[in-house]
Amino acid sequence: MTSKPGVLRSALGHVRGLGSAKEGTHHWWQQRLTAVALVPLSIWLIASIVRLSGAGYAGFVDWFHNPIHASVMILFLVASFHHAQLGMQVVIEDYVPGHAARIVCVTAVKFGCFALAVLCTVSILVVAFKG
């Protein structure tokens, strides 16, 4: 075996380049951090929706004119889309056969989540600054 000391890899795995990609921990931490961030943000969103339930469109727009509400909503959306992208990436990597298909699917999910996050952010900013 010609691997580094303390690393358990077979000779075949070493030749094929199989082993730790050294990316799993970072991905795992990002997923956990976004999940933790989404707990208070979700509670805030649910409380806000309950509070605005009878306000109508005008009340909703007035609520969004507050920069704190618009900013926290953007934080919620960014954390949600990033968390969703991370979760879908894991599912794709586990269940989509074929390396090329996996790369195409993961790339499409990343671009899709990014595009939706930008669209939602711009929409919030339009409502917040209109008036």
Secondary structure, DSSP 8 states (H G I E B T S, - for coil): --S-TT----HHHHHHT-S--S-HHHHHHHHHHHHHHHHHHHHHHHHHHHHTTTTHHHHHHHHHTSHHHHHHHHHHHHHHHHHHHHHHHHHHHHH--SHHHHHHHHHHHHHHHHHHHHHHHHHHHHHHH--
